[in-house]
Amino acid sequence: MPTTRTRKNKVSVQYAVPRRGVPSAAFLRRWAIAPVTLRIVGEAEGRRLNWNFRNKNSATNVLSFDTGDIVLCHPVIRREARAQGKSLRAHYAHLVVHGCLHMRGYDHESKRDAVRMEAREIAILRRGGIANPYAVKMNRQA
């Protein structure tokens, strides 16, 4: 697996899927607000990790670990972006930010915590030119 590192914020990007259609390491690094390893995986690895760590037998879009690892499941992210009518790059940006915030102690278990986390995500994404990810219209064809 190729890994790319930067000294600035120590972000490593690993691709466990073909890179066609996946945002570049430079783009993904831009959204990491903490030193992390971002691993882009396929459906099988995403399902296996979600089962091992959350006892859920399906792949999920993003998993964050206290070790500084964030796993992004490309097929799930691609489907969600289409269904939500947003660009793949915007959805990846959102999920990288989302994962980093989880690592910094944010969660969305309660309504209050969810509102706090979403507001932080929206502010970070807005500064980078990405629209509010929670104000999307659902694509009826997806």
Chimera marker file (.cmm) of the C-alpha trace (Angstrom):
<marker_set name="trace">
<marker id="1" x="0.000" y="0.000" z="0.000" r="1" g="1" b="0" radius="0.5"/>
<marker id="2" x="1.427" y="3.378" z="-0.952" r="1" g="1" b="0" radius="0.5"/>
<marker id="3" x="1.753" y="5.836" z="1.887" r="1" g="1" b="0" radius="0.5"/>
<marker id="4" x="2.282" y="9.568" z="1.525" r="1" g="1" b="0" radius="0.5"/>
<marker id="5" x="3.462" y="11.730" z="4.429" r="1" g="1" b="0" radius="0.5"/>
<marker id="6" x="3.822" y="15.413" z="5.091" r="1" g="1" b="0" radius="0.5"/>
<marker id="7" x="5.955" y="16.980" z="7.799" r="1" g="1" b="0" radius="0.5"/>
<marker id="8" x="3.584" y="19.886" z="8.377" r="1" g="1" b="0" radius="0.5"/>
<marker id="9" x="0.772" y="18.021" z="10.102" r="1" g="1" b="0" radius="0.5"/>
<marker id="10" x="2.038" y="14.431" z="9.897" r="1" g="1" b="0" radius="0.5"/>
<marker id="11" x="-0.773" y="13.094" z="7.783" r="1" g="1" b="0" radius="0.5"/>
<marker id="12" x="-0.273" y="9.733" z="6.142" r="1" g="1" b="0" radius="0.5"/>
<marker id="13" x="-2.591" y="8.560" z="3.371" r="1" g="1" b="0" radius="0.5"/>
<marker id="14" x="-2.902" y="4.894" z="2.468" r="1" g="1" b="0" radius="0.5"/>
<marker id="15" x="-4.847" y="3.590" z="-0.505" r="1" g="1" b="0" radius="0.5"/>
<marker id="16" x="-6.122" y="0.019" z="-0.185" r="1" g="1" b="0" radius="0.5"/>
<marker id="17" x="-8.294" y="0.515" z="-3.286" r="1" g="1" b="0" radius="0.5"/>
<marker id="18" x="-7.461" y="1.596" z="-6.828" r="1" g="1" b="0" radius="0.5"/>
<marker id="19" x="-6.938" y="5.361" z="-6.823" r="1" g="1" b="0" radius="0.5"/>
<marker id="20" x="-9.225" y="6.003" z="-9.795" r="1" g="1" b="0" radius="0.5"/>
<marker id="21" x="-11.987" y="8.312" z="-8.605" r="1" g="1" b="0" radius="0.5"/>
<marker id="22" x="-10.534" y="8.715" z="-5.104" r="1" g="1" b="0" radius="0.5"/>
<marker id="23" x="-9.402" y="12.217" z="-4.099" r="1" g="1" b="0" radius="0.5"/>
<marker id="24" x="-5.654" y="12.801" z="-4.058" r="1" g="1" b="0" radius="0.5"/>
<marker id="25" x="-3.555" y="12.539" z="-0.922" r="1" g="1" b="0" radius="0.5"/>
<marker id="26" x="-2.899" y="16.289" z="-1.131" r="1" g="1" b="0" radius="0.5"/>
<marker id="27" x="-6.640" y="17.024" z="-1.123" r="1" g="1" b="0" radius="0.5"/>
<marker id="28" x="-7.298" y="14.668" z="1.793" r="1" g="1" b="0" radius="0.5"/>
<marker id="29" x="-4.381" y="16.071" z="3.823" r="1" g="1" b="0" radius="0.5"/>
<marker id="30" x="-5.863" y="19.550" z="3.445" r="1" g="1" b="0" radius="0.5"/>
<marker id="31" x="-8.866" y="18.533" z="5.568" r="1" g="1" b="0" radius="0.5"/>
<marker id="32" x="-7.043" y="16.656" z="8.325" r="1" g="1" b="0" radius="0.5"/>
<marker id="33" x="-7.170" y="18.894" z="11.382" r="1" g="1" b="0" radius="0.5"/>
<marker id="34" x="-5.048" y="16.515" z="13.457" r="1" g="1" b="0" radius="0.5"/>
<marker id="35" x="-2.037" y="14.281" z="12.841" r="1" g="1" b="0" radius="0.5"/>
<marker id="36" x="-3.609" y="11.117" z="11.420" r="1" g="1" b="0" radius="0.5"/>
<marker id="37" x="-3.304" y="8.186" z="9.104" r="1" g="1" b="0" radius="0.5"/>
<marker id="38" x="-6.100" y="8.173" z="6.536" r="1" g="1" b="0" radius="0.5"/>
<marker id="39" x="-6.732" y="4.749" z="5.022" r="1" g="1" b="0" radius="0.5"/>
<marker id="40" x="-9.032" y="4.464" z="2.022" r="1" g="1" b="0" radius="0.5"/>
<marker id="41" x="-10.539" y="0.976" z="1.887" r="1" g="1" b="0" radius="0.5"/>
<marker id="42" x="-12.972" y="-1.103" z="-0.128" r="1" g="1" b="0" radius="0.5"/>
<marker id="43" x="-16.258" y="-2.626" z="0.963" r="1" g="1" b="0" radius="0.5"/>
<marker id="44" x="-14.821" y="-5.902" z="2.324" r="1" g="1" b="0" radius="0.5"/>
<marker id="45" x="-12.223" y="-4.246" z="4.556" r="1" g="1" b="0" radius="0.5"/>
<marker id="46" x="-14.737" y="-1.621" z="5.666" r="1" g="1" b="0" radius="0.5"/>
<marker id="47" x="-17.231" y="-4.338" z="6.638" r="1" g="1" b="0" radius="0.5"/>
<marker id="48" x="-14.570" y="-6.370" z="8.453" r="1" g="1" b="0" radius="0.5"/>
<marker id="49" x="-13.369" y="-3.363" z="10.478" r="1" g="1" b="0" radius="0.5"/>
<marker id="50" x="-16.911" y="-2.255" z="11.323" r="1" g="1" b="0" radius="0.5"/>
<marker id="51" x="-17.688" y="-5.797" z="12.506" r="1" g="1" b="0" radius="0.5"/>
<marker id="52" x="-14.482" y="-6.102" z="14.537" r="1" g="1" b="0" radius="0.5"/>
<marker id="53" x="-14.790" y="-2.744" z="16.275" r="1" g="1" b="0" radius="0.5"/>
<marker id="54" x="-18.523" y="-1.967" z="16.305" r="1" g="1" b="0" radius="0.5"/>
<marker id="55" x="-20.192" y="-5.381" z="15.857" r="1" g="1" b="0" radius="0.5"/>
<marker id="56" x="-22.016" y="-4.093" z="12.773" r="1" g="1" b="0" radius="0.5"/>
<marker id="57" x="-22.065" y="-6.335" z="9.717" r="1" g="1" b="0" radius="0.5"/>
<marker id="58" x="-21.866" y="-3.632" z="7.067" r="1" g="1" b="0" radius="0.5"/>
<marker id="59" x="-19.312" y="-1.170" z="5.831" r="1" g="1" b="0" radius="0.5"/>
<marker id="60" x="-19.648" y="2.375" z="7.140" r="1" g="1" b="0" radius="0.5"/>
<marker id="61" x="-18.387" y="5.620" z="5.635" r="1" g="1" b="0" radius="0.5"/>
<marker id="62" x="-15.806" y="6.530" z="8.311" r="1" g="1" b="0" radius="0.5"/>
<marker id="63" x="-14.271" y="4.894" z="11.344" r="1" g="1" b="0" radius="0.5"/>
<marker id="64" x="-12.027" y="6.806" z="13.763" r="1" g="1" b="0" radius="0.5"/>
<marker id="65" x="-9.625" y="5.234" z="16.214" r="1" g="1" b="0" radius="0.5"/>
<marker id="66" x="-7.888" y="6.713" z="19.252" r="1" g="1" b="0" radius="0.5"/>
<marker id="67" x="-4.577" y="5.641" z="17.717" r="1" g="1" b="0" radius="0.5"/>
<marker id="68" x="-4.883" y="8.417" z="15.130" r="1" g="1" b="0" radius="0.5"/>
<marker id="69" x="-6.226" y="6.228" z="12.351" r="1" g="1" b="0" radius="0.5"/>
<marker id="70" x="-9.212" y="7.140" z="10.229" r="1" g="1" b="0" radius="0.5"/>
<marker id="71" x="-10.645" y="4.575" z="7.812" r="1" g="1" b="0" radius="0.5"/>
<marker id="72" x="-12.710" y="5.865" z="4.891" r="1" g="1" b="0" radius="0.5"/>
<marker id="73" x="-14.705" y="3.340" z="2.850" r="1" g="1" b="0" radius="0.5"/>
<marker id="74" x="-14.664" y="4.528" z="-0.748" r="1" g="1" b="0" radius="0.5"/>
<marker id="75" x="-17.689" y="2.582" z="-2.100" r="1" g="1" b="0" radius="0.5"/>
<marker id="76" x="-19.895" y="3.760" z="0.773" r="1" g="1" b="0" radius="0.5"/>
<marker id="77" x="-18.711" y="7.360" z="0.434" r="1" g="1" b="0" radius="0.5"/>
<marker id="78" x="-19.295" y="7.287" z="-3.326" r="1" g="1" b="0" radius="0.5"/>
<marker id="79" x="-22.868" y="5.972" z="-2.868" r="1" g="1" b="0" radius="0.5"/>
<marker id="80" x="-23.653" y="8.523" z="-0.171" r="1" g="1" b="0" radius="0.5"/>
<marker id="81" x="-22.324" y="11.435" z="-2.220" r="1" g="1" b="0" radius="0.5"/>
<marker id="82" x="-24.534" y="10.440" z="-5.156" r="1" g="1" b="0" radius="0.5"/>
<marker id="83" x="-27.587" y="9.918" z="-2.938" r="1" g="1" b="0" radius="0.5"/>
<marker id="84" x="-27.055" y="13.269" z="-1.201" r="1" g="1" b="0" radius="0.5"/>
<marker id="85" x="-26.445" y="15.173" z="-4.431" r="1" g="1" b="0" radius="0.5"/>
<marker id="86" x="-22.999" y="16.427" z="-3.466" r="1" g="1" b="0" radius="0.5"/>
<marker id="87" x="-19.556" y="16.066" z="-4.957" r="1" g="1" b="0" radius="0.5"/>
<marker id="88" x="-17.385" y="13.142" z="-3.944" r="1" g="1" b="0" radius="0.5"/>
<marker id="89" x="-14.613" y="15.547" z="-2.918" r="1" g="1" b="0" radius="0.5"/>
<marker id="90" x="-16.972" y="17.544" z="-0.669" r="1" g="1" b="0" radius="0.5"/>
<marker id="91" x="-18.179" y="14.359" z="1.014" r="1" g="1" b="0" radius="0.5"/>
<marker id="92" x="-14.613" y="13.133" z="1.577" r="1" g="1" b="0" radius="0.5"/>
<marker id="93" x="-13.669" y="16.534" z="3.042" r="1" g="1" b="0" radius="0.5"/>
<marker id="94" x="-16.612" y="16.328" z="5.429" r="1" g="1" b="0" radius="0.5"/>
<marker id="95" x="-15.793" y="12.795" z="6.548" r="1" g="1" b="0" radius="0.5"/>
<marker id="96" x="-12.093" y="13.551" z="7.118" r="1" g="1" b="0" radius="0.5"/>
<marker id="97" x="-13.088" y="16.520" z="9.295" r="1" g="1" b="0" radius="0.5"/>
<marker id="98" x="-15.752" y="14.392" z="11.010" r="1" g="1" b="0" radius="0.5"/>
<marker id="99" x="-13.229" y="11.649" z="11.786" r="1" g="1" b="0" radius="0.5"/>
<marker id="100" x="-10.666" y="14.117" z="13.118" r="1" g="1" b="0" radius="0.5"/>
<marker id="101" x="-13.250" y="15.710" z="15.400" r="1" g="1" b="0" radius="0.5"/>
<marker id="102" x="-14.120" y="12.285" z="16.815" r="1" g="1" b="0" radius="0.5"/>
<marker id="103" x="-10.439" y="11.829" z="17.618" r="1" g="1" b="0" radius="0.5"/>
<marker id="104" x="-10.485" y="15.178" z="19.426" r="1" g="1" b="0" radius="0.5"/>
<marker id="105" x="-13.329" y="14.015" z="21.659" r="1" g="1" b="0" radius="0.5"/>
<marker id="106" x="-16.377" y="15.248" z="19.763" r="1" g="1" b="0" radius="0.5"/>
<marker id="107" x="-19.318" y="12.890" z="19.358" r="1" g="1" b="0" radius="0.5"/>
<marker id="108" x="-22.959" y="12.922" z="18.333" r="1" g="1" b="0" radius="0.5"/>
<marker id="109" x="-24.474" y="10.594" z="20.915" r="1" g="1" b="0" radius="0.5"/>
<marker id="110" x="-26.803" y="13.264" z="22.308" r="1" g="1" b="0" radius="0.5"/>
<marker id="111" x="-28.677" y="15.981" z="20.435" r="1" g="1" b="0" radius="0.5"/>
<marker id="112" x="-26.607" y="18.661" z="22.204" r="1" g="1" b="0" radius="0.5"/>
<marker id="113" x="-23.320" y="16.964" z="21.287" r="1" g="1" b="0" radius="0.5"/>
<marker id="114" x="-24.469" y="16.439" z="17.701" r="1" g="1" b="0" radius="0.5"/>
<marker id="115" x="-25.360" y="20.117" z="17.294" r="1" g="1" b="0" radius="0.5"/>
<marker id="116" x="-21.956" y="21.121" z="18.708" r="1" g="1" b="0" radius="0.5"/>
<marker id="117" x="-20.059" y="18.719" z="16.440" r="1" g="1" b="0" radius="0.5"/>
<marker id="118" x="-22.042" y="19.649" z="13.329" r="1" g="1" b="0" radius="0.5"/>
<marker id="119" x="-21.480" y="23.367" z="13.953" r="1" g="1" b="0" radius="0.5"/>
<marker id="120" x="-17.724" y="22.754" z="14.192" r="1" g="1" b="0" radius="0.5"/>
<marker id="121" x="-17.753" y="20.685" z="10.992" r="1" g="1" b="0" radius="0.5"/>
<marker id="122" x="-19.740" y="23.327" z="9.121" r="1" g="1" b="0" radius="0.5"/>
<marker id="123" x="-17.365" y="26.109" z="10.230" r="1" g="1" b="0" radius="0.5"/>
<marker id="124" x="-14.219" y="24.175" z="9.229" r="1" g="1" b="0" radius="0.5"/>
<marker id="125" x="-15.638" y="23.175" z="5.855" r="1" g="1" b="0" radius="0.5"/>
<marker id="126" x="-16.926" y="26.686" z="5.141" r="1" g="1" b="0" radius="0.5"/>
<marker id="127" x="-13.428" y="28.116" z="5.640" r="1" g="1" b="0" radius="0.5"/>
<marker id="128" x="-12.259" y="25.705" z="2.937" r="1" g="1" b="0" radius="0.5"/>
<marker id="129" x="-15.065" y="26.574" z="0.527" r="1" g="1" b="0" radius="0.5"/>
<marker id="130" x="-17.253" y="23.503" z="1.149" r="1" g="1" b="0" radius="0.5"/>
<marker id="131" x="-20.989" y="24.023" z="1.685" r="1" g="1" b="0" radius="0.5"/>
<marker id="132" x="-22.844" y="22.880" z="4.784" r="1" g="1" b="0" radius="0.5"/>
<marker id="133" x="-22.881" y="19.070" z="4.435" r="1" g="1" b="0" radius="0.5"/>
<marker id="134" x="-26.109" y="18.817" z="6.419" r="1" g="1" b="0" radius="0.5"/>
<marker id="135" x="-28.038" y="21.070" z="4.040" r="1" g="1" b="0" radius="0.5"/>
<marker id="136" x="-28.097" y="18.727" z="1.051" r="1" g="1" b="0" radius="0.5"/>
<marker id="137" x="-30.998" y="17.575" z="-1.035" r="1" g="1" b="0" radius="0.5"/>
<marker id="138" x="-31.373" y="13.872" z="-1.532" r="1" g="1" b="0" radius="0.5"/>
<marker id="139" x="-30.966" y="12.607" z="-5.082" r="1" g="1" b="0" radius="0.5"/>
<marker id="140" x="-34.125" y="10.692" z="-5.890" r="1" g="1" b="0" radius="0.5"/>
<marker id="141" x="-32.427" y="8.487" z="-8.519" r="1" g="1" b="0" radius="0.5"/>
<marker id="142" x="-29.842" y="7.083" z="-6.097" r="1" g="1" b="0" radius="0.5"/>
<link id1="1" id2="2" r="1" g="1" b="0" radius="0.2"/>
<link id1="2" id2="3" r="1" g="1" b="0" radius="0.2"/>
<link id1="3" id2="4" r="1" g="1" b="0" radius="0.2"/>
<link id1="4" id2="5" r="1" g="1" b="0" radius="0.2"/>
<link id1="5" id2="6" r="1" g="1" b="0" radius="0.2"/>
<link id1="6" id2="7" r="1" g="1" b="0" radius="0.2"/>
<link id1="7" id2="8" r="1" g="1" b="0" radius="0.2"/>
<link id1="8" id2="9" r="1" g="1" b="0" radius="0.2"/>
<link id1="9" id2="10" r="1" g="1" b="0" radius="0.2"/>
<link id1="10" id2="11" r="1" g="1" b="0" radius="0.2"/>
<link id1="11" id2="12" r="1" g="1" b="0" radius="0.2"/>
<link id1="12" id2="13" r="1" g="1" b="0" radius="0.2"/>
<link id1="13" id2="14" r="1" g="1" b="0" radius="0.2"/>
<link id1="14" id2="15" r="1" g="1" b="0" radius="0.2"/>
<link id1="15" id2="16" r="1" g="1" b="0" radius="0.2"/>
<link id1="16" id2="17" r="1" g="1" b="0" radius="0.2"/>
<link id1="17" id2="18" r="1" g="1" b="0" radius="0.2"/>
<link id1="18" id2="19" r="1" g="1" b="0" radius="0.2"/>
<link id1="19" id2="20" r="1" g="1" b="0" radius="0.2"/>
<link id1="20" id2="21" r="1" g="1" b="0" radius="0.2"/>
<link id1="21" id2="22" r="1" g="1" b="0" radius="0.2"/>
<link id1="22" id2="23" r="1" g="1" b="0" radius="0.2"/>
<link id1="23" id2="24" r="1" g="1" b="0" radius="0.2"/>
<link id1="24" id2="25" r="1" g="1" b="0" radius="0.2"/>
<link id1="25" id2="26" r="1" g="1" b="0" radius="0.2"/>
<link id1="26" id2="27" r="1" g="1" b="0" radius="0.2"/>
<link id1="27" id2="28" r="1" g="1" b="0" radius="0.2"/>
<link id1="28" id2="29" r="1" g="1" b="0" radius="0.2"/>
<link id1="29" id2="30" r="1" g="1" b="0" radius="0.2"/>
<link id1="30" id2="31" r="1" g="1" b="0" radius="0.2"/>
<link id1="31" id2="32" r="1" g="1" b="0" radius="0.2"/>
<link id1="32" id2="33" r="1" g="1" b="0" radius="0.2"/>
<link id1="33" id2="34" r="1" g="1" b="0" radius="0.2"/>
<link id1="34" id2="35" r="1" g="1" b="0" radius="0.2"/>
<link id1="35" id2="36" r="1" g="1" b="0" radius="0.2"/>
<link id1="36" id2="37" r="1" g="1" b="0" radius="0.2"/>
<link id1="37" id2="38" r="1" g="1" b="0" radius="0.2"/>
<link id1="38" id2="39" r="1" g="1" b="0" radius="0.2"/>
<link id1="39" id2="40" r="1" g="1" b="0" radius="0.2"/>
<link id1="40" id2="41" r="1" g="1" b="0" radius="0.2"/>
<link id1="41" id2="42" r="1" g="1" b="0" radius="0.2"/>
<link id1="42" id2="43" r="1" g="1" b="0" radius="0.2"/>
<link id1="43" id2="44" r="1" g="1" b="0" radius="0.2"/>
<link id1="44" id2="45" r="1" g="1" b="0" radius="0.2"/>
<link id1="45" id2="46" r="1" g="1" b="0" radius="0.2"/>
<link id1="46" id2="47" r="1" g="1" b="0" radius="0.2"/>
<link id1="47" id2="48" r="1" g="1" b="0" radius="0.2"/>
<link id1="48" id2="49" r="1" g="1" b="0" radius="0.2"/>
<link id1="49" id2="50" r="1" g="1" b="0" radius="0.2"/>
<link id1="50" id2="51" r="1" g="1" b="0" radius="0.2"/>
<link id1="51" id2="52" r="1" g="1" b="0" radius="0.2"/>
<link id1="52" id2="53" r="1" g="1" b="0" radius="0.2"/>
<link id1="53" id2="54" r="1" g="1" b="0" radius="0.2"/>
<link id1="54" id2="55" r="1" g="1" b="0" radius="0.2"/>
<link id1="55" id2="56" r="1" g="1" b="0" radius="0.2"/>
<link id1="56" id2="57" r="1" g="1" b="0" radius="0.2"/>
<link id1="57" id2="58" r="1" g="1" b="0" radius="0.2"/>
<link id1="58" id2="59" r="1" g="1" b="0" radius="0.2"/>
<link id1="59" id2="60" r="1" g="1" b="0" radius="0.2"/>
<link id1="60" id2="61" r="1" g="1" b="0" radius="0.2"/>
<link id1="61" id2="62" r="1" g="1" b="0" radius="0.2"/>
<link id1="62" id2="63" r="1" g="1" b="0" radius="0.2"/>
<link id1="63" id2="64" r="1" g="1" b="0" radius="0.2"/>
<link id1="64" id2="65" r="1" g="1" b="0" radius="0.2"/>
<link id1="65" id2="66" r="1" g="1" b="0" radius="0.2"/>
<link id1="66" id2="67" r="1" g="1" b="0" radius="0.2"/>
<link id1="67" id2="68" r="1" g="1" b="0" radius="0.2"/>
<link id1="68" id2="69" r="1" g="1" b="0" radius="0.2"/>
<link id1="69" id2="70" r="1" g="1" b="0" radius="0.2"/>
<link id1="70" id2="71" r="1" g="1" b="0" radius="0.2"/>
<link id1="71" id2="72" r="1" g="1" b="0" radius="0.2"/>
<link id1="72" id2="73" r="1" g="1" b="0" radius="0.2"/>
<link id1="73" id2="74" r="1" g="1" b="0" radius="0.2"/>
<link id1="74" id2="75" r="1" g="1" b="0" radius="0.2"/>
<link id1="75" id2="76" r="1" g="1" b="0" radius="0.2"/>
<link id1="76" id2="77" r="1" g="1" b="0" radius="0.2"/>
<link id1="77" id2="78" r="1" g="1" b="0" radius="0.2"/>
<link id1="78" id2="79" r="1" g="1" b="0" radius="0.2"/>
<link id1="79" id2="80" r="1" g="1" b="0" radius="0.2"/>
<link id1="80" id2="81" r="1" g="1" b="0" radius="0.2"/>
<link id1="81" id2="82" r="1" g="1" b="0" radius="0.2"/>
<link id1="82" id2="83" r="1" g="1" b="0" radius="0.2"/>
<link id1="83" id2="84" r="1" g="1" b="0" radius="0.2"/>
<link id1="84" id2="85" r="1" g="1" b="0" radius="0.2"/>
<link id1="85" id2="86" r="1" g="1" b="0" radius="0.2"/>
<link id1="86" id2="87" r="1" g="1" b="0" radius="0.2"/>
<link id1="87" id2="88" r="1" g="1" b="0" radius="0.2"/>
<link id1="88" id2="89" r="1" g="1" b="0" radius="0.2"/>
<link id1="89" id2="90" r="1" g="1" b="0" radius="0.2"/>
<link id1="90" id2="91" r="1" g="1" b="0" radius="0.2"/>
<link id1="91" id2="92" r="1" g="1" b="0" radius="0.2"/>
<link id1="92" id2="93" r="1" g="1" b="0" radius="0.2"/>
<link id1="93" id2="94" r="1" g="1" b="0" radius="0.2"/>
<link id1="94" id2="95" r="1" g="1" b="0" radius="0.2"/>
<link id1="95" id2="96" r="1" g="1" b="0" radius="0.2"/>
<link id1="96" id2="97" r="1" g="1" b="0" radius="0.2"/>
<link id1="97" id2="98" r="1" g="1" b="0" radius="0.2"/>
<link id1="98" id2="99" r="1" g="1" b="0" radius="0.2"/>
<link id1="99" id2="100" r="1" g="1" b="0" radius="0.2"/>
<link id1="100" id2="101" r="1" g="1" b="0" radius="0.2"/>
<link id1="101" id2="102" r="1" g="1" b="0" radius="0.2"/>
<link id1="102" id2="103" r="1" g="1" b="0" radius="0.2"/>
<link id1="103" id2="104" r="1" g="1" b="0" radius="0.2"/>
<link id1="104" id2="105" r="1" g="1" b="0" radius="0.2"/>
<link id1="105" id2="106" r="1" g="1" b="0" radius="0.2"/>
<link id1="106" id2="107" r="1" g="1" b="0" radius="0.2"/>
<link id1="107" id2="108" r="1" g="1" b="0" radius="0.2"/>
<link id1="108" id2="109" r="1" g="1" b="0" radius="0.2"/>
<link id1="109" id2="110" r="1" g="1" b="0" radius="0.2"/>
<link id1="110" id2="111" r="1" g="1" b="0" radius="0.2"/>
<link id1="111" id2="112" r="1" g="1" b="0" radius="0.2"/>
<link id1="112" id2="113" r="1" g="1" b="0" radius="0.2"/>
<link id1="113" id2="114" r="1" g="1" b="0" radius="0.2"/>
<link id1="114" id2="115" r="1" g="1" b="0" radius="0.2"/>
<link id1="115" id2="116" r="1" g="1" b="0" radius="0.2"/>
<link id1="116" id2="117" r="1" g="1" b="0" radius="0.2"/>
<link id1="117" id2="118" r="1" g="1" b="0" radius="0.2"/>
<link id1="118" id2="119" r="1" g="1" b="0" radius="0.2"/>
<link id1="119" id2="120" r="1" g="1" b="0" radius="0.2"/>
<link id1="120" id2="121" r="1" g="1" b="0" radius="0.2"/>
<link id1="121" id2="122" r="1" g="1" b="0" radius="0.2"/>
<link id1="122" id2="123" r="1" g="1" b="0" radius="0.2"/>
<link id1="123" id2="124" r="1" g="1" b="0" radius="0.2"/>
<link id1="124" id2="125" r="1" g="1" b="0" radius="0.2"/>
<link id1="125" id2="126" r="1" g="1" b="0" radius="0.2"/>
<link id1="126" id2="127" r="1" g="1" b="0" radius="0.2"/>
<link id1="127" id2="128" r="1" g="1" b="0" radius="0.2"/>
<link id1="128" id2="129" r="1" g="1" b="0" radius="0.2"/>
<link id1="129" id2="130" r="1" g="1" b="0" radius="0.2"/>
<link id1="130" id2="131" r="1" g="1" b="0" radius="0.2"/>
<link id1="131" id2="132" r="1" g="1" b="0" radius="0.2"/>
<link id1="132" id2="133" r="1" g="1" b="0" radius="0.2"/>
<link id1="133" id2="134" r="1" g="1" b="0" radius="0.2"/>
<link id1="134" id2="135" r="1" g="1" b="0" radius="0.2"/>
<link id1="135" id2="136" r="1" g="1" b="0" radius="0.2"/>
<link id1="136" id2="137" r="1" g="1" b="0" radius="0.2"/>
<link id1="137" id2="138" r="1" g="1" b="0" radius="0.2"/>
<link id1="138" id2="139" r="1" g="1" b="0" radius="0.2"/>
<link id1="139" id2="140" r="1" g="1" b="0" radius="0.2"/>
<link id1="140" id2="141" r="1" g="1" b="0" radius="0.2"/>
<link id1="141" id2="142" r="1" g="1" b="0" radius="0.2"/>
</marker_set>
